[in-house]
Amino acid sequence: MTHIEKRYSKLGPQIVKALKSRSFDAWYFDEQDEAAEKIVSLIPKNHVVSWGGSMTMLSLGIQERLAKEGYNLLDRDKAASPEERLEIMRQALLCDTFLAGTNAVSEDGQLVNIDGYGNRAAAMIFGPKQVIVAAGMNKAAKTLKDAVTRARTVAAPSNIQRFPNLKTPCSENGTCADCLSADTICSYFVTTRFCKPAGRIKVILIGKDLGF
């Protein structure tokens, strides 16, 4: 275990406690495989499952595993057209289990997310029966203000590098310019400070650097 991972192992359980005080269900795991097992165990086999863009869930292999195990998945990446892709994204707002990452989590247990189209943030707020959020401890921020700063200045400029067709100041120079570009992926800013109903959002913290 590295020095950073030792820090994560001490800080992670404290953030879990803070999340629980805000009515989230939450767990901390040192290792990715333990986290993946927990995530799958939280999804009933009869659930319709979908997700927002989450490099953390992909790195854990959750979608691939659910497909192999025969879950009913709403996968926008299998759409035959942009119109069908959008329709799948709309259907995902009423799925049983929605999988997501988060751009930042404050030490006092608040989630901060920035979305381009808003589908991920919308699902976190309302619609799916449960939302499972996976986050590496690199997403931890001291305060809510720090979490917002991380989302804007680290997560968004990193995330947009996945989309070479999008042209924004941060895609060109790697830093936020608070732009009003037509290609911006920073359309919606959502802070989740309390989970209602209790336990609907389940947060899995992992003592590794995962995602953006």
N, C-alpha and C positions, 0 to 999 in steps of 0.2 A: 504494500500500500504506500503510495507516494505521500509527501507532506500535504499536498493539496487534498488528496483523498481522505487523509486523516482529519483535516479540517471539515470536509464535507460530512464525515461520519459523526462529528460532534454537532455541527450546525443543523444537519438535516432533521434529526428528531425534534429539535426545538421549533423548526418551521412546521413540522407535522402537528405539534401541539397547538401552534397558533392557528393553523388551518382548521383544526377540530373545534377550536373556540368560536369559529365563524360558521359552524355547522357543515363544513366539508367532511367527507370521509377522506382519510389520508394515511399513507404509509411511506416509510423510507426503506430503501434497500441499497446496500453497498454495491451489489453486482447486477448487471443487466439481465442475466438469465433468471435470477430470482424475481426481478420486476416483471419480466415477460410472463412468467408463470402466474403471478398474482393477477395481472391484467386479464389473461385468458380465463382464469377462475371466476372472474367477476361477470362474465358474459354468459347468460343462459343460452343453451344450444338453439332454442327456438326464436332467439332475437334476430331481427333485421338489423344489420350493422352497417354504418357508413363512417366517414371521417372527413376532416378538413386536412389541409396540407400540414403534415407533421413529419419532419425528417427524423425526429426521435422515435416515433412509432415505426417508421420504416427501418431504422437501424436496429430496432428490437425484433423485427421480423413478424410483427403482429398480423398485418394484413395477409401476408403469405401463409402464415400458419392457420388463420381462420379459413382461408380458401381451401387449404388442404383438408381441413377438418369438416368441411361441408356446410359452413355457415352461409346464410342468405345475406349476400353483400350487395350494397349499392355502391358501385365503383365507377366514378365519373370518368376515369381514364380509359374505360372500355367503351365509351360512347362513340357512335359512328359519325357524329356531326356536332358542331358547336351547340346547336339547338337541343340535341339529346343530352349533351353534357350539362347544360343549364337545367334541364328538366330533372336530371338525376340529383343535382345539387339541391333543387327545390324539394324533391322527395326525401332527401336526407334529413330535412328539418323535422320530419315526423317519424324517423326511424326509432328503434328501441334503444340501441346503444350507439352513441356517437363518440368516436375516438379523436383526440386532439392533443396538440402540444400547447405550450404557452410561451409567450415572448419573455415574460419575467414573473417572478413571484417575490413579493416583499417578505422580509423576515417576520412581519406581523401578520402574514397569512393572506395577502391580497394578490389576485392574479391580474396581470396587465397584458392586454392583447391589442395588436394593430392589424387591421384587415383591409385588403383592397376592395373586395366585393361584399364582405360582411357575412358570408355564409358561416364561417367558423364561429365568429363572435355571436351571431344570431342563435346558432344551435346551443352554445353555452348558456345563453340567457333563457331560452324557452323552446320547447318542442320535443326533442328526444326524451325518452323516459329516463335515461341516465347518460351522463357524460363522463368519460374516463380521460383524464389528462395525465400524460407522462412528461416528466421534465428532468433533464440533467441538472445537477446542482450548479452548473455554470449560469443557470437562469436566476439564481438567488441574488437579491439586491437588498441593501440595508433598509431603505425606507421606500414608501410608495413613490415619492419623487424620484428616487434612484431607479426604481423599477420602470417608470415611464421613460426616463432618460435612456435606460438600457434598451427598451423596446424601440425607441426612435433612432438611436445612434449606433446600436450594435446589430440588433435583430433585423430591422428593415433593410439597412444597406447591405447586409450579408445575404438575406433572403432573395433580394432582387437579382443577385448575380446568377441565380438559377434560370433567369428568363432573359436570354440575350436579345429577344425581340422588343423588350420594354426599354424605353429610353427616358431616364430621369437623371438629375444631377448625381444622385448617389450611385446609380448604375455606372456612371462615368468616372467619378472620383472617390467613391467609397465612403462619402460622408453626407449626413443629412443636410439639406438646404431648405427645409420647410417648404418644399416646392408645391406648386399647383399644376404640375404636369398632368396631361391626360392619361399618362401611364402610371401615375402614382399608385403604390400599393399601401398607402397610408390614408385611406379614406375614413376608416372608422376606428376610434379609440375606445376601448371598453375596459373598465375596471370592475372586477367581480370581488366585492368586499364581503359578501355574505352569501351562503348557499341556501336557497329556498326552492322547494322543500328540503329539509335537512337530509344530507346524504346523497342528493341527486348527483352532485358533482363529486367524483372520486379522483383524488390527486395522488399519483405515484411519483415520489421523488427518488432519484437514482444518483448515487455518489460518483458520477462520471461526468465528463464534458460531452454533452450530446446536443445535437441540433444547434440552432442559432440563439 
